[in-house]
Amino acid sequence: MISAEMISGQFGIGYCTWQSYGLLDYSGVVVGMLSIGILGWETAWLVERIGARINRWLPRNAR
């Protein structure tokens, strides 16, 4: 979704990061990249927790 924002969006983190890159505002690019990374990490963590809760019947080492 973020890559789609970079290409054709007008709002969002991807759009702001791409605009910062185009304006040679590298501090804005770094902030955008860090934001994307943190949001990705948090989303992966949340999906893993939800999956572990839903699939309690699986053996521990299969998770």
C-alpha positions as CSV (number, residue, x, y, z in Angstrom):
1,M,0.0,0.0,0.0
2,I,2.8,2.4,0.8
3,S,4.4,1.8,-2.6
4,A,1.1,2.6,-4.3
5,E,1.0,5.8,-2.3
6,M,4.4,6.7,-3.5
7,I,3.4,6.3,-7.2
8,S,-0.2,7.6,-7.4
9,G,-1.3,8.8,-4.0
10,Q,-1.7,12.3,-2.7
11,F,-1.8,11.4,1.0
12,G,0.1,9.2,3.4
13,I,3.6,8.3,4.5
14,G,4.7,6.9,1.1
15,Y,3.6,10.1,-0.6
16,C,5.3,12.4,2.0
17,T,8.5,10.3,1.7
18,W,8.5,10.4,-2.1
19,Q,7.9,14.2,-2.1
20,S,10.7,14.7,0.4
21,Y,13.0,12.7,-1.9
22,G,11.9,14.9,-4.9
23,L,12.6,18.1,-3.0
24,L,16.0,16.8,-1.8
25,D,14.8,16.9,1.8
26,Y,16.8,13.9,3.0
27,S,15.9,14.3,6.6
28,G,12.2,13.9,5.6
29,V,13.1,10.8,3.6
30,V,14.8,9.3,6.7
31,V,11.8,10.1,8.9
32,G,9.5,8.5,6.3
33,M,11.7,5.4,6.0
34,L,11.8,5.0,9.8
35,S,8.1,5.5,10.1
36,I,7.4,2.9,7.4
37,G,9.8,0.4,9.2
38,I,8.3,0.9,12.6
39,L,4.7,0.6,11.3
40,G,5.8,-2.6,9.4
41,W,7.4,-4.1,12.5
42,E,4.4,-3.3,14.7
43,T,2.0,-4.7,12.1
44,A,4.0,-8.0,11.9
45,W,4.1,-8.3,15.7
46,L,0.3,-7.7,15.9
47,V,-0.4,-10.3,13.2
48,E,1.9,-12.8,14.9
49,R,0.1,-12.3,18.3
50,I,-3.3,-12.6,16.7
51,G,-2.3,-15.8,14.8
52,A,-0.9,-17.4,18.0
53,R,-4.1,-16.6,19.8
54,I,-6.4,-18.0,17.1
55,N,-4.2,-21.1,16.4
56,R,-3.8,-22.3,20.0
57,W,-4.3,-25.9,18.8
58,L,-1.0,-25.8,16.9
59,P,2.1,-27.2,18.6
60,R,4.4,-24.4,20.0
61,N,7.3,-25.1,17.6
62,A,5.0,-24.9,14.5
63,R,4.3,-21.3,15.2
